[in-house]
């Protein structure tokens, strides 16, 4: 083993959940009810996690909750997603802070996903 390598036993790994403080899996995903319900929601968009609200987000899998002003997923489920956006959004950028609590797990930030390919 290399000097300074990070190791974690299986029991230690299982003792942690997967708290991801902000996992923005899909943003502006066309074709989903979460994104189609308000096509006039404007930019810039700011989440309301600091107010303890996640009303504009739709969970697809996972166990999501707002904790201390951040979104958290306490689930081992693979592929859990959290969606928000608007079909009216165009030409935007994203700034997100993501924290991983277990280095053997991953996360993905996806934006500008479309179901049309032309």
PLY file of the C-alpha trace (Angstrom):
ply
format ascii 1.0
element vertex 118
property float x
property float y
property float z
element edge 117
property int vertex1
property int vertex2
end_header
0.00 0.00 0.00
1.31 3.45 -0.88
2.16 5.87 1.87
-0.75 8.22 2.53
-3.31 6.05 0.73
-6.86 6.42 2.02
-8.32 3.15 3.26
-11.70 2.32 4.72
-12.87 -1.04 6.01
-16.14 -2.53 4.77
-17.76 -1.97 8.18
-16.66 1.68 8.20
-17.98 2.14 4.69
-21.36 0.65 5.62
-21.56 2.87 8.69
-21.77 5.95 6.50
-24.76 6.97 4.43
-24.38 8.83 1.19
-25.06 12.40 2.28
-24.49 14.48 -0.80
-25.08 18.12 0.07
-26.10 19.10 -3.38
-26.66 16.59 -6.11
-28.11 18.29 -9.08
-28.62 15.32 -11.33
-30.57 16.80 -14.19
-31.37 20.42 -14.84
-33.95 21.45 -17.42
-34.74 17.87 -18.36
-37.37 18.16 -21.05
-40.24 15.75 -20.96
-40.52 15.40 -17.19
-43.45 16.78 -15.19
-41.08 18.45 -12.72
-39.67 20.63 -15.46
-42.81 21.19 -17.48
-45.02 22.42 -14.65
-43.70 26.00 -14.86
-42.22 26.93 -18.22
-42.17 30.61 -17.26
-39.92 30.23 -14.21
-37.18 32.68 -14.99
-33.48 32.95 -14.63
-31.43 33.48 -12.63
-32.70 30.59 -10.55
-31.66 30.18 -6.92
-32.65 27.16 -4.86
-34.55 27.77 -1.63
-32.66 25.23 0.46
-31.59 27.94 2.91
-35.30 28.41 3.70
-35.73 24.66 4.20
-37.74 24.26 1.00
-37.31 21.89 -1.92
-40.79 22.36 -3.41
-39.49 23.00 -6.95
-37.48 19.76 -7.03
-38.65 16.27 -7.99
-36.88 13.20 -6.61
-36.45 10.10 -8.76
-35.13 7.56 -6.29
-33.05 8.20 -3.23
-34.01 9.69 0.12
-33.70 13.46 -0.30
-34.16 16.13 2.37
-33.02 19.66 3.10
-30.56 19.70 6.02
-28.90 22.89 7.29
-29.62 24.77 4.08
-28.38 22.06 1.71
-29.93 19.14 -0.15
-28.90 15.74 1.17
-29.40 12.19 -0.13
-29.29 9.51 2.59
-29.62 6.51 0.32
-27.42 3.76 -1.07
-29.63 3.62 -4.17
-27.64 3.89 -7.37
-28.88 6.33 -9.96
-30.92 8.50 -7.58
-31.74 11.81 -9.24
-33.04 15.20 -8.22
-34.64 17.29 -10.97
-35.53 20.92 -11.45
-35.63 23.35 -14.33
-37.88 24.82 -16.97
-38.42 24.07 -20.65
-38.06 27.82 -21.20
-34.47 28.03 -19.96
-31.86 28.67 -22.65
-28.15 29.55 -22.64
-27.43 29.42 -18.94
-24.56 28.43 -16.68
-24.52 26.55 -13.39
-22.64 27.17 -10.17
-22.98 24.36 -7.61
-21.23 23.21 -4.46
-21.14 19.42 -4.09
-19.73 17.55 -1.11
-19.01 13.82 -1.08
-18.92 12.14 2.30
-17.71 8.76 1.04
-14.88 8.85 -1.46
-15.81 5.46 -2.94
-19.17 6.86 -4.11
-19.62 9.26 -6.99
-21.91 12.04 -8.07
-22.81 13.73 -11.33
-23.93 17.22 -12.20
-25.80 17.37 -15.51
-27.34 20.38 -17.21
-29.09 21.23 -20.48
-30.41 17.75 -21.07
-32.92 17.43 -23.90
-35.08 14.61 -25.18
-34.86 15.99 -28.72
-31.74 15.37 -30.78
-31.94 17.77 -33.71
0 1
1 2
2 3
3 4
4 5
5 6
6 7
7 8
8 9
9 10
10 11
11 12
12 13
13 14
14 15
15 16
16 17
17 18
18 19
19 20
20 21
21 22
22 23
23 24
24 25
25 26
26 27
27 28
28 29
29 30
30 31
31 32
32 33
33 34
34 35
35 36
36 37
37 38
38 39
39 40
40 41
41 42
42 43
43 44
44 45
45 46
46 47
47 48
48 49
49 50
50 51
51 52
52 53
53 54
54 55
55 56
56 57
57 58
58 59
59 60
60 61
61 62
62 63
63 64
64 65
65 66
66 67
67 68
68 69
69 70
70 71
71 72
72 73
73 74
74 75
75 76
76 77
77 78
78 79
79 80
80 81
81 82
82 83
83 84
84 85
85 86
86 87
87 88
88 89
89 90
90 91
91 92
92 93
93 94
94 95
95 96
96 97
97 98
98 99
99 100
100 101
101 102
102 103
103 104
104 105
105 106
106 107
107 108
108 109
109 110
110 111
111 112
112 113
113 114
114 115
115 116
116 117
